[in-house]
Every structure is written in structure tokens, then in C-alpha cells.
Amino acid sequence: MGLPIAVEKVEEAQRYVLYTFGAPGAPVGRVRLRKIDGDIELVSFSASHDGPDRRYYLAQVVPRLQSYHDRSSYPDVDQWDA
């Protein structure tokens, strides 16, 4: 049984998509995915959630977001087990 991970779209603009990421219903941070080149920028980590698992979530989210860019498809919500 894996660790459940979720992303949720917060904002979409012409040049980027902003997502929260973390456990379902308990985001640990925000990332910005640039539509032009697929670059991903860490916007923030949650101040209330501290620990090494924040980096683990981020490491799992980056390839998933890159796959969105590769498909030019930016879902509102996505969830999977890592």
C-alpha cells in the first residue's frame, strides 16, 4: 500500500498552472507549472506542516506535473499512490 498523493489546481493562466500538493485534503505546498517549457517552480511549503515528507511529496509530484505538460492536459484534480 502506497502513500496517497493529490494535486489540485488553484489557478490557471495563459502561461502557467498553480497546483497545491500533498495528501488528499491536506496540502503541504504549492507549485507552479509553466506551460511553455514544463519548468516547475516551488512556490511555497505549508508553514503548519513541517518534516521530510514535504520533500517526498514534492519529489513524487514533479514527474506527474511534467507528464501533464507532455500531454498539454492540466487536470483540476489528480490523485495516486506513490
Long-range contacts (C-beta under 8 A, 24 or more apart in sequence): 1-81, 2-81, 2-82, 3-56, 3-60, 3-81, 3-82, 4-79, 4-80, 4-81, 4-82, 5-57, 5-60, 5-61, 5-64, 5-79, 5-80, 5-81, 5-82, 6-77, 6-78, 6-79, 7-61, 7-64, 7-65, 7-77, 7-78, 7-79, 8-76, 8-77, 9-74, 9-75, 9-76, 9-77, 12-74, 17-68, 17-74, 18-43, 19-61, 19-65, 21-57, 21-58, 21-61, 22-46, 22-49, 22-54, 22-57, 23-57, 24-79, 28-53, 28-54, 28-57, 29-54, 29-57, 29-58, 31-58, 31-61, 31-62, 31-65, 33-65, 33-68, 33-69, 33-74, 35-69, 35-72, 35-74, 38-66, 38-69, 38-70, 40-65, 40-66, 56-82
